[in-house]
């Protein structure tokens, strides 16, 4: 190229407006960040499995992170790092609804799309919430199962994850409401947090069995709490005398169910929840899922219904001796 032509070309480029491109535009694929409540929780390991299936299907880059244990401050730190990295989408399970919302709003202000799953943030901190089931439905299913096992009478206690977990507190609220309305002969004696750790759930249950010798049933609203409570009941020699029900993974409760230590395990398809969360995040990023939408393409799950700003995965599954071997998560 002649020098004059070269200079003219440079001058032409200098007059053009600067156009930035997002990370996804420069790489040709979306970068989706999946935030877990805790890495050590098998529930979220299973969510991640479904998320990776979805990411591979849509050719997206998937980043996954979360605290070792349920830690709202650590979740905030991870979100801040992702803002700096310039990811395209954050898909978050929120330990503390209020705490993380500030960080997620900052992400949205930076042009990052935000979807929540499993446990929600404040509505203005995300576009959509991928909900496993309605809070009322979950709470009522748990207390109804406990009542059936105890003849609707006697003492019961609740094992929760943390006392600040918004979705677990919402489920407990509905347990209490249903209990007050339908089961006056049942008495809630205590609520104990296990920090989403099986060993701590076992210890808390052992303490409950000692403190309340007439306890009839343990209800766990967190998945590590079910096998933890079951192990405590088994070691105390109270199998069948103290019932165990809760939200749990079939893989973690198979043996306890077959031994008759745990009578009621209830959950949704957790792998599908992780899958759906990523599909929703990608759809928002691509403009296929926008405010006012009534449905969107959920990939292998088919067309998913959207109600307001929520996408409901579906009805919980009840795992029994007869069907628990059919579920591999």
LINLINDA-V374337 format. One line per field, one symbol per residue. ss: DSSP state (H for helix, E for strand, L for the rest). phi: phi as a letter, one per 40 degrees, with the letter a starting at -180 (. if undefined). Layout:
ss=???
phi=???
This chain:
ss=LLHHHHHHHHHHHHHLLLLLLLHHHHHLLLEEEEEELLLLLHHHHHHHHHHHHHHHHHLLEEEEEELLLLLHHHHHHHHHHHHHHLLLEEEELLLLHHHHHHHHHHHHHLLLEEEEELLLLLHHHLLEEEELLLHHHHHHHHHHHHHHHHLLLEEEEEEELLLLLHHHHHHHHHHHHHHHHHLLLEEEEEEEELLLLHHHHHHHHHHHHHHLLLEEEEEELLHHHHHHHHHHHHHLLLELLEEEEEELLHHHHHHHHHHLLLLEEEELLHHHHHHHHHHHHHHHHHLLLLLLLLEEELHHHLEEEEELLEEELLLLEEELLLLHHHLLL
phi=.cdcccccccccccccccbcbcdccccgacbbbbcccacccddcccdcdccccccccbfbcbbbaiccbcadccddcccdcccccgccabbbcccbdcccccccccccccgccbbbagbcbcdccacabcbcaccccccccccccccccbggahcbbbbbcbcbccccccccdcccccdccbbccbbccabbcbffbdcccccccdcccccbccdbabbbcbccccccccccccccgbdgcbcbbicacdccbdcccccgcbcabbacccccccccccccccccccgcbbdgcbaaccgccgcbcbbgbbbcciccbbcbdcbcccbbb
